[in-house]
Amino acid sequence: MNPETLESLLLDRALGELSPPVAALLEEHLARDPAAARRAAALAETLHLARRSIADTTPTPALRSRTDLNWFRRAAWQARRQGNLIGLAKLAACLVLGIILGRAISPEPTSPETTRLATIVAAPAATANPGSHPKFWSLARAGEQRGAISRAGLNDRGSQVLWESPFKSPRVEDKP
């Protein structure tokens, strides 16, 4: 008899699932094969111990009461709070470390006596040469344009200034 078939027959015999003619044939085989008889005895002992351990178990404890649930909620809240405080402490430590490293790495500040602020000097508008205005944009050019508009009679747009740019669009020339 092959070992797999013998194993399943021994399990069925230990559980009481074998029919009487099959049980008789199995008993004959076990009488002729002492190794199979030892395996059958070990299997029967294992099942006996399993049944006894199931019978000896104490009843399961009752479900936790509502107060235990409230305790669990408080404990979870405290754990979250502690985690938030630890995260805040880590953030503060990073900030302090950044400030310390920033001060350590930064260049040495110069003394205030040696640093001079740049002074901007400009000539007053009354002392500027009136003929030295650039042609790109100036008050003199705006006045010239207003005069040209009023002389030409094109003042139908009110007091708007026409802008004539010194920069013209490039012309495309035909190359021979």
C-alpha positions in Angstrom: 0.0 0.0 0.0 1.4 3.4 -0.9 2.1 5.9 1.9 -0.5 8.5 0.8 -3.3 6.1 0.7 -2.3 4.6 4.1 -2.1 8.1 5.6 -5.7 9.0 4.5 -7.0 5.7 5.7 -5.4 6.1 9.1 -6.9 9.6 9.4 -10.3 8.3 8.5 -10.0 5.4 11.0 -8.9 7.8 13.8 -11.9 10.1 13.1 -14.3 7.1 12.9 -15.2 7.6 9.2 -14.2 4.2 7.8 -16.8 1.6 6.8 -16.5 -1.7 8.7 -15.2 -3.8 5.8 -12.5 -1.2 5.0 -11.6 -1.0 8.7 -11.1 -4.8 8.8 -8.8 -4.7 5.8 -6.8 -1.9 7.4 -6.5 -3.8 10.7 -5.1 -6.8 8.7 -2.5 -4.6 7.0 -1.5 -3.0 10.3 -1.0 -6.4 11.8 1.4 -7.4 9.0 3.3 -4.0 8.8 4.7 -2.8 12.2 5.9 0.6 10.8 2.3 1.4 9.6 1.0 0.3 13.1 3.4 2.7 14.8 2.3 5.5 12.5 -1.4 4.7 13.2 -0.7 4.8 17.0 1.0 8.1 16.7 -1.8 9.6 14.7 -4.4 8.3 17.1 -2.5 9.8 20.1 -2.2 13.2 18.3 -6.0 13.2 17.6 -6.7 12.3 21.2 -4.5 15.2 22.5 -6.2 17.6 20.1 -9.7 16.5 21.3 -8.6 16.9 24.9 -7.1 20.4 24.3 -10.3 21.5 22.7 -12.4 20.2 25.6 -10.1 21.8 28.2 -10.4 25.3 26.9 -11.9 27.9 29.1 -14.8 30.0 27.8 -13.8 33.0 25.9 -13.8 36.3 27.9 -16.7 38.6 27.5 -16.3 41.5 25.1 -14.7 44.7 26.5 -17.1 47.1 28.1 -17.8 50.6 27.0 -15.3 52.0 29.6 -12.5 50.1 28.0 -13.4 51.6 24.6 -13.3 55.1 26.2 -9.9 54.2 27.6 -8.7 53.1 24.2 -9.8 56.4 22.6 -8.0 58.4 25.3 -4.9 56.4 24.8 -5.1 56.9 21.0 -5.6 60.7 21.4 -2.6 60.8 23.8 -0.4 58.9 21.3 -1.4 61.3 18.5 -0.7 64.3 20.7 2.7 62.9 21.7 3.5 62.2 18.0 2.6 65.8 17.2 4.8 67.2 20.0 7.7 65.0 18.8 7.2 66.3 15.2 7.1 69.9 16.5 10.3 69.3 18.5 12.0 67.9 15.4 11.0 71.0 13.4 12.3 73.3 16.1 15.6 71.4 16.2 15.9 71.8 12.4 15.2 75.5 12.7 17.8 76.0 15.4 20.4 73.9 13.5 19.7 76.0 10.4 20.2 79.3 12.2 23.4 78.0 13.8 24.8 76.7 10.5 23.8 79.9 8.7 25.6 82.1 11.2 28.7 79.8 11.1 28.9 79.8 7.3 27.9 83.4 6.6 30.7 85.8 5.7 32.0 88.1 8.4 30.1 91.4 8.5 32.1 94.5 7.7 32.2 97.3 10.3 29.8 100.2 9.8 32.6 102.8 9.7 34.2 101.3 6.6 31.0 100.9 4.6 29.8 104.0 2.8 26.5 104.4 1.2 26.4 105.4 -2.4 25.2 108.9 -2.9 23.2 109.8 -6.0 24.0 113.3 -7.3 21.8 114.9 -9.9 21.8 118.4 -11.3 18.7 120.5 -10.6 16.4 120.8 -13.6 16.7 124.6 -13.7 20.5 124.4 -14.2 20.4 121.8 -17.0 21.2 123.1 -20.5 17.9 123.5 -22.4 19.3 122.6 -25.7 20.8 119.3 -24.5 17.6 117.3 -24.4 17.8 114.1 -26.3 15.6 113.6 -29.2 14.3 110.2 -28.1 12.0 111.5 -25.4 11.9 114.8 -23.8 9.5 117.6 -22.8 10.9 119.8 -25.6 10.0 117.2 -28.2 6.5 116.8 -26.7 6.1 120.6 -27.1 7.3 120.5 -30.7 4.8 117.7 -31.5 1.9 119.7 -29.9 2.9 122.7 -31.9 3.0 120.7 -35.2 -0.4 119.2 -34.4 -2.1 122.5 -33.7 -0.5 124.1 -36.9 -1.6 121.2 -39.1 -5.2 121.3 -37.7 -5.0 117.6 -36.6 -6.1 118.3 -33.1 -9.4 116.4 -33.4 -8.2 113.8 -30.9 -7.9 116.3 -28.0 -4.6 116.9 -26.4 -3.1 113.5 -27.1 0.5 113.4 -28.1 1.5 111.5 -31.3 4.4 109.3 -30.8 6.8 109.1 -33.7 9.4 106.6 -32.9 12.9 107.2 -34.1 13.1 103.4 -34.7 11.3 102.3 -37.8 10.4 98.9 -39.0 13.1 97.5 -41.3 12.2 97.5 -44.9 12.5 94.4 -47.0 14.5 95.1 -50.1 14.6 93.0 -53.2 18.1 91.8 -53.9 19.0 91.4 -57.5 
